[in-house]
Amino acid sequence: MMANENTWDSPEPSKRNESVWLNRGSLEIIDLILLACKRGVLKTHIMYKCNLNSKQVHTYLNFLLRFRLIEKKRDQDNARYLYETTARGRKFMLAYTELQKILTPEYAAES
């Protein structure tokens, strides 16, 4: 296959599927953000810990705030905002961990 060919056009299904699984999905990014926010962090720390740009962080934080998976608190020391995972966000993290287990090859072999 030539370097500039689209992997979706590849005749080999395994090559096509590899490209799909290499990209992070929204659920994985949400889980990473919730993990980063467990103890309360600044927006810039979320950007760096989750390897996101500012537009992506803004979009995900708004989503997580709307669904009450995180909360925004003012830091008493320097008046900046911290983002912290809520109880509802921790429930999401547990459910996501269970889903990951179900989708592992080892789990599929047991069933």
C-alpha beads as a LAMMPS data file, in Angstrom:
LAMMPS data file: protein, C-alpha beads

111 atoms
110 bonds

1 atom types
1 bond types

-500.0 500.0 xlo xhi
-500.0 500.0 ylo yhi
-500.0 500.0 zlo zhi

Masses

1 110.0

Atoms # bond

1 1 1 0.000 0.000 0.000
2 1 1 1.306 3.461 -0.861
3 1 1 1.852 5.917 1.984
4 1 1 -0.809 8.347 0.778
5 1 1 -3.569 5.744 0.374
6 1 1 -6.500 5.892 2.755
7 1 1 -6.537 2.894 5.123
8 1 1 -10.310 2.592 4.618
9 1 1 -9.644 1.616 1.009
10 1 1 -7.244 -1.097 2.089
11 1 1 -8.215 -4.592 0.891
12 1 1 -6.973 -6.028 4.189
13 1 1 -9.654 -5.669 6.879
14 1 1 -7.103 -5.927 9.695
15 1 1 -5.304 -2.808 8.444
16 1 1 -8.602 -0.926 8.210
17 1 1 -9.620 -1.856 11.759
18 1 1 -6.222 -0.964 13.227
19 1 1 -6.658 2.684 12.301
20 1 1 -10.029 2.800 14.045
21 1 1 -8.713 1.343 17.308
22 1 1 -5.620 3.546 17.407
23 1 1 -7.642 6.751 17.768
24 1 1 -9.018 7.737 21.153
25 1 1 -12.761 7.827 21.358
26 1 1 -14.892 10.334 23.239
27 1 1 -15.576 7.897 26.080
28 1 1 -11.870 7.299 26.619
29 1 1 -11.163 11.038 26.631
30 1 1 -14.009 11.635 29.088
31 1 1 -12.600 8.923 31.344
32 1 1 -9.117 10.496 31.176
33 1 1 -10.512 13.926 32.067
34 1 1 -12.497 12.517 34.987
35 1 1 -9.387 10.732 36.222
36 1 1 -7.351 13.940 35.950
37 1 1 -10.033 15.852 37.886
38 1 1 -10.284 13.437 40.833
39 1 1 -8.599 15.868 43.237
40 1 1 -9.443 19.131 41.506
41 1 1 -7.217 20.573 38.778
42 1 1 -6.861 23.642 36.599
43 1 1 -8.013 23.631 32.982
44 1 1 -4.400 23.816 31.762
45 1 1 -3.508 20.702 33.756
46 1 1 -6.377 18.843 32.086
47 1 1 -5.057 19.977 28.692
48 1 1 -1.587 18.618 29.373
49 1 1 -2.572 15.435 31.235
50 1 1 -5.087 14.443 28.561
51 1 1 -3.112 15.752 25.565
52 1 1 -5.935 17.991 24.301
53 1 1 -5.924 21.447 22.754
54 1 1 -7.805 24.358 24.337
55 1 1 -10.838 24.057 22.036
56 1 1 -11.192 20.328 22.813
57 1 1 -10.838 20.921 26.558
58 1 1 -13.463 23.649 26.434
59 1 1 -15.905 21.384 24.555
60 1 1 -15.383 18.387 26.856
61 1 1 -15.547 20.462 30.060
62 1 1 -18.831 22.045 28.979
63 1 1 -20.230 18.585 28.229
64 1 1 -19.061 17.175 31.573
65 1 1 -20.407 20.181 33.476
66 1 1 -23.784 19.943 31.720
67 1 1 -24.142 16.286 32.709
68 1 1 -22.805 16.969 36.232
69 1 1 -19.846 14.592 35.870
70 1 1 -17.514 17.354 37.073
71 1 1 -17.989 20.561 39.006
72 1 1 -16.241 23.898 38.712
73 1 1 -14.997 25.390 41.990
74 1 1 -13.139 28.593 42.708
75 1 1 -9.717 27.967 44.248
76 1 1 -9.562 29.828 47.578
77 1 1 -5.825 30.558 47.298
78 1 1 -5.600 32.244 43.909
79 1 1 -9.188 32.744 42.701
80 1 1 -8.750 30.439 39.698
81 1 1 -11.201 27.688 38.830
82 1 1 -10.594 24.043 39.614
83 1 1 -12.481 21.179 38.014
84 1 1 -13.318 18.216 40.209
85 1 1 -14.963 14.869 39.460
86 1 1 -18.374 14.447 41.115
87 1 1 -19.935 11.271 42.529
88 1 1 -21.804 10.942 39.240
89 1 1 -18.479 11.205 37.376
90 1 1 -16.993 8.474 39.562
91 1 1 -19.968 6.255 38.636
92 1 1 -19.146 6.863 34.965
93 1 1 -15.527 5.888 35.582
94 1 1 -16.585 2.608 37.236
95 1 1 -18.980 1.817 34.391
96 1 1 -16.301 2.625 31.791
97 1 1 -13.815 0.347 33.575
98 1 1 -16.369 -2.478 33.500
99 1 1 -16.988 -1.895 29.796
100 1 1 -13.252 -2.055 29.105
101 1 1 -13.055 -5.386 30.942
102 1 1 -15.936 -6.788 28.906
103 1 1 -14.212 -5.789 25.676
104 1 1 -10.879 -7.453 26.460
105 1 1 -9.966 -10.662 24.630
106 1 1 -9.356 -12.443 27.967
107 1 1 -12.898 -11.703 29.129
108 1 1 -14.389 -12.850 25.820
109 1 1 -12.491 -16.166 26.099
110 1 1 -13.946 -16.800 29.576
111 1 1 -17.582 -16.379 28.526

Bonds

1 1 1 2
2 1 2 3
3 1 3 4
4 1 4 5
5 1 5 6
6 1 6 7
7 1 7 8
8 1 8 9
9 1 9 10
10 1 10 11
11 1 11 12
12 1 12 13
13 1 13 14
14 1 14 15
15 1 15 16
16 1 16 17
17 1 17 18
18 1 18 19
19 1 19 20
20 1 20 21
21 1 21 22
22 1 22 23
23 1 23 24
24 1 24 25
25 1 25 26
26 1 26 27
27 1 27 28
28 1 28 29
29 1 29 30
30 1 30 31
31 1 31 32
32 1 32 33
33 1 33 34
34 1 34 35
35 1 35 36
36 1 36 37
37 1 37 38
38 1 38 39
39 1 39 40
40 1 40 41
41 1 41 42
42 1 42 43
43 1 43 44
44 1 44 45
45 1 45 46
46 1 46 47
47 1 47 48
48 1 48 49
49 1 49 50
50 1 50 51
51 1 51 52
52 1 52 53
53 1 53 54
54 1 54 55
55 1 55 56
56 1 56 57
57 1 57 58
58 1 58 59
59 1 59 60
60 1 60 61
61 1 61 62
62 1 62 63
63 1 63 64
64 1 64 65
65 1 65 66
66 1 66 67
67 1 67 68
68 1 68 69
69 1 69 70
70 1 70 71
71 1 71 72
72 1 72 73
73 1 73 74
74 1 74 75
75 1 75 76
76 1 76 77
77 1 77 78
78 1 78 79
79 1 79 80
80 1 80 81
81 1 81 82
82 1 82 83
83 1 83 84
84 1 84 85
85 1 85 86
86 1 86 87
87 1 87 88
88 1 88 89
89 1 89 90
90 1 90 91
91 1 91 92
92 1 92 93
93 1 93 94
94 1 94 95
95 1 95 96
96 1 96 97
97 1 97 98
98 1 98 99
99 1 99 100
100 1 100 101
101 1 101 102
102 1 102 103
103 1 103 104
104 1 104 105
105 1 105 106
106 1 106 107
107 1 107 108
108 1 108 109
109 1 109 110
110 1 110 111
